[in-house]
Amino acid sequence: MHFIVQFMSPRGGAACPSRRHTEPGSLAKPAQPAQWHPEQPAVKVAMPDTDGPNNEGYRRFRKAMQSGKLQAGMVVTQNELCDLLGISLSPLRETLVLLEEFGLVEIKARTGIRIVYPEVAFIRENFQFRIMIEVYALKAFGEMVTEEWLANMRARHEECRAELSGSGAFEAAQARVLALDRKMHRDIVEALENKAILDTHARLQENLGMARRVHQRAVFRAQLIDTIDEHMRVIASLEQRDVAGAVANLETHFRGATHRAFTS
């Protein structure tokens, strides 16, 4: 699967590098290519935490989906949704515009508001968009990732794998793996230093999390171990400074994750 990603400038043209002003007759020094150094952080500038769009109704909608107060496929009225989210009608209407734009609800005249049910097309489209972002980001991340980040990620994945292979409490091990999964993918996307992309990536992760909750009744140790092993292959490629290999292993990881999204 191959994707071509082109980012456009706000005025619609292809984004171009900035030009520095120079005095007449003077020569500007050519820009030096960025050099990776072991002491550099994995991501040069820390991006702010993001929970998606800055809309309280949207955040409450996501929490209601996670808690089960709202379920995929259910139909509610505006008044019912106001009660469930704890907001009044005016902010609800603003929230519905956002939810409809993101494909999370369908507003039907004389019927009500239908919460999206994550069918195959919904999952495929969200995975495709997420892959586009992360493959593009990984190419930048691979040039700046530090030995410290790689060693830390390898150690944490090995600890999670050992915990899952033992007889400890599964729920605690599962929570650590899922948190580690979110951190690894977020760190990769943060390499782009682009909050708009980071917000979109967070929303795609939330959509796929919703799909997993709908289609997957239980998570098994073997599935989490598969996730860890796929991550470890990405890490191993980055340790070898093989960015192309890391991209290939990331795409393999996403194929496995797509399959697991439908596995119960």
C-alpha positions as CSV (number, residue, x, y, z in Angstrom):
1,M,0.0,0.0,0.0
2,H,1.5,3.3,-1.0
3,F,0.4,6.8,-0.3
4,I,1.6,10.2,-1.6
5,V,1.2,13.0,0.9
6,Q,1.6,16.6,-0.2
7,F,1.1,19.5,2.2
8,M,-0.2,22.8,0.9
9,S,0.3,26.3,2.0
10,P,-2.6,28.1,3.5
11,R,-3.2,30.0,0.2
12,G,-3.5,26.8,-1.7
13,G,-0.1,26.6,-3.3
14,A,2.6,24.1,-2.6
15,A,4.4,24.8,0.6
16,C,7.8,26.4,0.0
17,P,10.8,27.2,2.2
18,S,11.0,30.7,3.6
19,R,13.4,33.2,2.1
20,R,15.7,35.3,4.2
21,H,16.2,39.0,3.4
22,T,19.8,39.9,2.4
23,E,21.4,43.3,1.7
24,P,22.1,44.0,-2.0
25,G,25.4,42.5,-3.0
26,S,25.6,40.2,0.0
27,L,25.6,36.5,-0.2
28,A,23.4,34.5,2.1
29,K,25.0,31.4,3.5
30,P,23.3,28.2,2.2
31,A,21.2,26.4,4.7
32,Q,23.0,23.5,6.4
33,P,21.2,20.2,6.4
34,A,19.9,19.1,9.8
35,Q,22.3,16.7,11.5
36,W,21.3,13.9,13.9
37,H,23.2,13.8,17.1
38,P,22.9,11.3,19.9
39,E,22.4,14.0,22.5
40,Q,19.4,15.5,20.7
41,P,16.0,14.6,22.0
42,A,13.8,12.3,19.9
43,V,11.5,15.2,19.2
44,K,13.1,18.6,19.1
45,V,10.1,20.6,20.5
46,A,7.6,19.1,22.9
47,M,4.1,19.5,21.6
48,P,1.2,20.3,23.9
49,D,-1.1,17.6,25.1
50,T,-4.2,17.4,22.9
51,D,-7.6,15.8,23.4
52,G,-8.9,16.7,19.9
53,P,-11.0,19.7,19.1
54,N,-11.4,22.4,21.7
55,N,-15.0,21.7,22.3
56,E,-16.4,20.6,25.7
57,G,-19.4,18.8,24.1
58,Y,-17.1,16.8,21.8
59,R,-14.9,15.7,24.8
60,R,-18.0,14.7,26.7
61,F,-19.3,12.8,23.7
62,R,-16.0,10.9,23.6
63,K,-16.1,10.1,27.3
64,A,-19.7,8.9,27.0
65,M,-18.7,6.6,24.2
66,Q,-15.8,5.2,26.2
67,S,-18.0,4.7,29.3
68,G,-20.8,3.0,27.4
69,K,-23.4,5.8,28.1
70,L,-23.5,6.2,24.4
71,Q,-23.2,3.2,22.2
72,A,-22.4,2.8,18.5
73,G,-25.5,2.6,16.3
74,M,-28.0,3.9,18.9
75,V,-30.4,6.7,18.0
76,V,-31.2,9.6,20.4
77,T,-33.1,12.8,20.3
78,Q,-31.4,16.2,20.9
79,N,-33.0,16.4,24.4
80,E,-31.8,12.9,25.3
81,L,-28.3,13.8,24.1
82,C,-28.3,17.0,26.1
83,D,-29.2,15.0,29.2
84,L,-26.5,12.4,28.5
85,L,-23.8,14.9,27.9
86,G,-24.9,17.4,30.5
87,I,-25.0,20.4,28.2
88,S,-27.8,22.7,27.0
89,L,-29.3,22.8,23.5
90,S,-27.2,25.7,22.1
91,P,-23.7,24.1,22.7
92,L,-25.1,20.8,21.7
93,R,-25.9,22.2,18.2
94,E,-22.3,23.4,17.9
95,T,-21.1,20.0,19.0
96,L,-23.3,18.2,16.5
97,V,-21.8,20.2,13.6
98,L,-18.4,19.0,14.6
99,L,-19.5,15.4,15.2
100,E,-21.2,15.3,11.8
101,E,-18.2,16.7,10.1
102,F,-16.0,14.0,11.7
103,G,-18.4,11.3,10.6
104,L,-19.3,10.3,14.2
105,V,-23.1,11.0,14.0
106,E,-25.8,11.1,11.3
107,I,-28.6,13.6,11.8
108,K,-31.9,12.3,10.4
109,A,-34.9,14.5,10.1
110,R,-37.9,13.3,12.2
111,T,-35.8,10.3,13.3
112,G,-33.1,11.6,15.6
113,I,-29.3,11.5,15.9
114,R,-27.7,8.2,15.0
115,I,-24.3,7.4,16.6
116,V,-22.0,6.0,13.9
117,Y,-21.5,2.2,13.9
118,P,-17.9,1.5,12.9
119,E,-18.4,-0.7,9.8
120,V,-15.5,-2.0,7.7
121,A,-15.3,1.1,5.6
122,F,-15.1,3.3,8.7
123,I,-12.2,1.3,10.1
124,R,-10.4,1.0,6.8
125,E,-10.6,4.8,6.1
126,N,-9.3,5.7,9.6
127,F,-6.5,3.2,9.4
128,Q,-5.5,4.5,5.9
129,F,-5.4,8.1,7.1
130,R,-3.4,7.1,10.2
131,I,-0.9,5.1,8.2
132,M,-0.4,8.1,5.9
133,I,0.4,10.3,8.8
134,E,2.7,7.9,10.7
135,V,4.6,6.7,7.6
136,Y,5.3,10.4,6.7
137,A,6.2,11.2,10.3
138,L,8.4,8.1,10.8
139,K,10.7,9.3,7.9
140,A,11.4,12.5,9.9
141,F,11.5,10.7,13.3
142,G,14.1,8.2,12.0
143,E,16.5,11.0,11.3
144,M,16.3,12.5,14.8
145,V,15.5,9.6,17.2
146,T,18.1,9.3,20.0
147,E,19.8,6.3,21.4
148,E,18.2,7.1,24.8
149,W,14.7,6.9,23.3
150,L,15.4,3.6,21.6
151,A,16.9,2.0,24.7
152,N,14.0,3.2,26.8
153,M,11.4,1.9,24.4
154,R,13.2,-1.4,24.0
155,A,13.4,-1.9,27.7
156,R,9.8,-1.0,28.3
157,H,8.6,-3.3,25.6
158,E,10.7,-6.2,26.9
159,E,9.3,-5.6,30.4
160,C,5.7,-5.7,29.1
161,R,6.4,-8.8,27.1
162,A,7.9,-10.6,30.2
163,E,4.9,-9.5,32.3
164,L,2.4,-10.8,29.7
165,S,4.3,-14.1,29.4
166,G,4.1,-14.6,33.2
167,S,1.1,-15.2,35.4
168,G,0.6,-11.7,36.7
169,A,-2.7,-9.7,36.6
170,F,-3.7,-9.4,33.0
171,E,-5.6,-6.1,33.4
172,A,-2.6,-4.2,34.7
173,A,-0.4,-5.6,32.0
174,Q,-2.9,-4.7,29.3
175,A,-3.1,-1.1,30.6
176,R,0.7,-0.7,30.4
177,V,0.8,-2.1,26.9
178,L,-1.9,0.2,25.6
179,A,-0.3,3.2,27.3
180,L,3.1,2.3,25.7
181,D,1.4,1.8,22.3
182,R,-0.1,5.3,22.5
183,K,3.2,6.9,23.6
184,M,5.3,5.2,20.9
185,H,2.9,6.3,18.0
186,R,2.5,9.8,19.5
187,D,6.2,10.3,19.8
188,I,6.6,9.4,16.1
189,V,4.0,11.9,15.0
190,E,5.4,14.6,17.3
191,A,8.5,14.6,15.1
192,L,6.5,16.7,12.6
193,E,6.0,19.5,15.1
194,N,2.6,20.1,13.6
195,K,-0.3,20.5,16.1
196,A,-3.0,20.2,13.4
197,I,-1.6,16.8,12.3
198,L,-1.2,15.7,16.0
199,D,-4.9,16.6,16.7
200,T,-6.1,14.7,13.7
201,H,-3.9,11.7,14.6
202,A,-5.4,11.7,18.1
203,R,-8.9,11.8,16.7
204,L,-8.1,8.8,14.4
205,Q,-6.8,6.9,17.4
206,E,-10.0,7.6,19.3
207,N,-12.1,6.4,16.3
208,L,-10.1,3.2,16.0
209,G,-10.3,2.6,19.8
210,M,-14.1,2.9,19.5
211,A,-14.1,0.4,16.7
212,R,-12.1,-2.1,18.8
213,R,-14.5,-1.8,21.7
214,V,-17.4,-2.5,19.3
215,H,-15.9,-5.4,17.4
216,Q,-13.6,-7.0,20.0
217,R,-15.3,-8.5,23.0
218,A,-12.0,-9.5,24.7
219,V,-8.3,-8.8,24.4
220,F,-6.0,-11.8,24.7
221,R,-2.4,-12.0,25.9
222,A,-1.3,-13.3,22.5
223,Q,-2.7,-10.3,20.7
224,L,-0.8,-7.9,23.0
225,I,2.4,-9.9,22.6
226,D,1.9,-9.6,18.8
227,T,1.6,-5.8,19.1
228,I,4.8,-5.7,21.2
229,D,6.7,-7.9,18.7
230,E,5.6,-5.7,15.8
231,H,6.8,-2.6,17.7
232,M,10.1,-4.2,18.5
233,R,10.8,-4.8,14.8
234,V,10.2,-1.1,14.2
235,I,12.6,-0.3,17.0
236,A,15.2,-2.7,15.7
237,S,15.1,-1.0,12.3
238,L,15.5,2.4,13.9
239,E,18.5,1.1,15.9
240,Q,20.1,0.2,12.7
241,R,19.3,3.6,11.2
242,D,17.2,1.7,8.6
243,V,14.3,4.1,8.1
244,A,13.0,2.3,5.1
245,G,12.9,-0.9,7.1
246,A,11.2,0.8,10.0
247,V,8.5,2.1,7.6
248,A,8.0,-1.4,6.2
249,N,7.7,-2.9,9.7
250,L,5.3,-0.1,10.7
251,E,3.0,-0.9,7.8
252,T,3.2,-4.6,8.8
253,H,2.2,-3.6,12.3
254,F,-0.9,-1.7,10.9
255,R,-2.0,-4.7,8.9
256,G,-1.8,-6.8,12.0
257,A,-3.7,-4.2,14.0
258,T,-6.4,-4.0,11.3
259,H,-6.9,-7.7,11.6
260,R,-7.0,-7.6,15.4
261,A,-9.7,-4.9,15.3
262,F,-12.1,-7.5,13.9
263,T,-10.9,-10.4,16.1
264,S,-13.0,-11.4,19.1
